[in-house]
Amino acid sequence: MNNFKIFEEEKITQFNQYIEEYLNKIQCHPFLKQAMLYSVKAGGKRIRPLLIFIILDALNTPISDDAYRVGSALELVHTYSLIHDDLPAMDNDDLRRGMPTNHKQFGEAIAILSGDALLTEAFKVITTSESLAPALKVKLIDELSDASGPRAMIDGQVGDILGEKTTYTLEQVQHVHEGKTGALLKYACLAGAQLANADKKQQELIVKYGELFGLAFQIYDDILDVVGSQEKLGKKVHKDLNENKNTYPNLLGLKGAQDKLDQVLFQIDDVLLKLEAQGTKIEFMKMILKYFKVGKI
């Protein structure tokens, strides 16, 4: 097992324990807590908190309780967005990560409320830190609000829904996905850089890495919807085409989407070389990119 795999498994195991313990301590209706935990414990790759940990490692900064705390806030926002995305009024999905979606398990009303609860609790996770400097605490909350709200993720989700009735240009599709998918991934990298007290140049390059990572993530996800299977992905496939979604394969063709992904990965490599020249330890930042090369077409 390579060093990155050991790091990934160790940190994700510790993170899962941290976030579940945090949620279990919340005083609320048992049925609401069950619904919240159901979606959080459904698993997933935990790529967003993992990016925080990877950036901290790259900047030789210990992964403290505050890193798990900020990672938990981010994962709570992400999980809320998935619960709401799956609702009949939005993507109308029955499966998520190989399990019945939250509304199929608990009903639509509880699914909506559990998503609401996860979103609002995300900000409390950060506010209750006793060791984060007040100014950094406010900055992290402000930036998470931006990334998850009408300026980014929600804006992208609206664009995605309205796009079912029209055909977007490639530039418009990238704008939608910068919000819908990219904003939280970019936030993960920014938060990691801020927790590590990165200098201005390092922070700029790490944020650029996050932006490009988010773009690659969406292109790859679009490709998997075409070539993947429900068994491997844990959700229905070919939905984007059936629902006339504006995706990279739909706009560029499957080969064109793969070429676009390769182009973005090349740009990421360029950013990593610049970070390495500044003394940043890029090993794990580079190794996580293998996520995009598994089952490459």
Secondary structure by P-SEA (a helix, b strand, c coil): ccaaaaaaaaaaaaaaaaaaaaaaaccccaaaaaaaaaaaaccccaaaaaaaaaaaaaacccccaaaaaaaaaaaaaaaaaaaaaacccccccccccccccccccccaaaaaaaaaaaaaaaaaaaaacccccaaaaaaaaaaaaaaaccccaaaaaaaaaaaccccccaaaaaaaaaccccaaaaaaaaaaaaaacccaaaaaaaaaaaaaaaaaaaaaaaaaaacccccccccccccccccccccccccccaaaaaaaaaaaaaaaaaaaaaaaaaccccaaaaaaccccccccc
